[in-house]
Amino acid sequence: MPVAYYHSPIGITQITEEDGFISSIKALNEEHEVIPAPTPLLQTVINQLDEYFKGERKVFDFPIRQAGTSFQQQVWEQLLHINYGSTITYAQQSNQMNSPLAIRAIAAANGKNRLWIVVPCHRVIGSDGSLTGYAGGLWRKQWLLEHEARTLGVGQTRLDF
């Protein structure tokens, strides 16, 4: 599996390609040498992440596929519909999925999302507005939400109710 390492404003990011799809984009907590992308697809991802961090890109358009259960796939698909710069709560996500009692299962599936930023689980927050749970660390979640708000020119991220 080809892998690239990208230096983002919030740390080193590891990007993994499998069978012509991006299967993982994750933040690393340790330093890693940044090396040129070994495939055109990995270079495309790096270019699009650069555009995102510059505030020039709001939607990603490269092929993605991550392993997961049917339920996890449904949760991740729903995340793709959260607008850039907006947030929803876990309760709202469960209601949108017609599973109002599955809040914990949906939160757990969000936590297993391996496509950081591209499948925007950082846009899901607690019902009280708190930044709960984020595999990349809550400080990164806060940074991403503030970045999107700045890019849109708003003081804080919108809540979509």
N, C-alpha and C positions, 0 to 999 in steps of 0.2 A: 504494500500500500504506500503510495507516495505521500509524503508529509512535508509541509512547509511551516516555517516559524516566522511570525510577523510581529514587529514591534509596534504596538498600539499605544495610545496615550494612557492606557490603564494596564499596561503590562504586556508581556510576551503572550502571543496567541498561537496555539498549535492548530493547524488545519490539516485534515486527513481526507484523502480522496480514495474512493473504492468503486471500481467498475464504472468509471465515468460520472460518478456522483460525489458530492461532498457529504461525508458521513459524520464529520465531527469538526466543530470549531469551539475551542475552549481556552479559557484564560489559564495561564500557568502562574503559580505563585513563586516559582524559582526562575532564575535567569537561564537563558538558552541562547546559543549562537543563532543569529538570524542568517539564514542561507537563502540563495535565490530559489524561487519556486521551480521544482523539477518538471512541471507539466504546464501546458497552457491554461488548463482549468484552474489550477492552484494560483497561477498568476492573475487570472480574472478575479478570483476571490479576493486576493490581496488588493487589487486595484479598486474593487467595489468597497472593501473595508476602508481603504484610504479615503474614498469619496464620502462614505458615511461619517467618518471622524472629522472630515473637513466641513460637514454640514451640507454636502452637495447631493447626497443620495438618501432616499427614504425607503426604497424598496429594492430588494435584491432579486436578481433574475438569472442565477445559475442553478443547475440541477442539484437538488438535495434529496437525500434518502438516509434515514436513520432507522436502525433496528428497534423494534418495540412491539408490544402487543397491539391488538386492534383498538383497544380502549386508549392506549397511549397515543396511537396515530391520530385518533379522533381529537384528543386534547390538543396535540401539537398543531393539527390542521386549524383548529379554532383560533389558536394564538396568531396565526397568520392574518387574521381578520381584524386585529387590534390596530387601529390607525397609529401611525408615527406620531409621537408626542402626546399620546393619550394613554390613559390607564383604565383598567377595570379591576374589580375586586374578584377574589376567588369565588365568592357567592354569585356574582354576576356571571362569571364564566360557567359555573355549574348550571345556572338558570338558562343561559344561552344554549347549553348542551342538553337541555331538558332532563337534567339529572340533579335536581336541587338538593338531594341528600348525599351527593357524592363529592362534597367539597374537599374532604381530606384525600380522597383517591385522585381527584383532579390536581390538587396541590402536589401530591407525590409524583404524578406523571409530569407535571411542570418541572419538578426537581430532577427528573431523569432526561430532560431535553439536552441533547448533545450538540445542538446547533446554536450556540451563543450568538446573540444579537439578531441573527437571520430569522430564527423562530423566536419571536420576542417575548419570552417568558418574563423578562425584566419589567414588562408593562403590567404585570398582575401584582396587585398589592392587597394588604389586609383590609377588611371592612371598615376599620377605624382609620384608614389612611396610612397605616404603618407599612414600612418596607419589611416584609417578612420573607424569609427564605430565598436564597439565591446561591446557586452552586459556585458562582464566581466570587462570592463575598458581597455582603450588603453594601459596602462602600462602592463597589463597581456598579451595582444596581442603581444606587443614588446618582453616581456620576453619569450613567447612561440616560437616566430620566432627566437630569438637569441639562445635559448636552442637547437632548431632543427639544426641550423647552426653549433653550437659548436659540437654537437653530430656527425655531418657529417664531422667535421674538416675543415669547410670553414669559411672564414672571415665574410661573410654575407649570408643571404638567397638568393638562386637563384630565378630569375624571369623566369618563363616558358613562352616563347612567341611563 
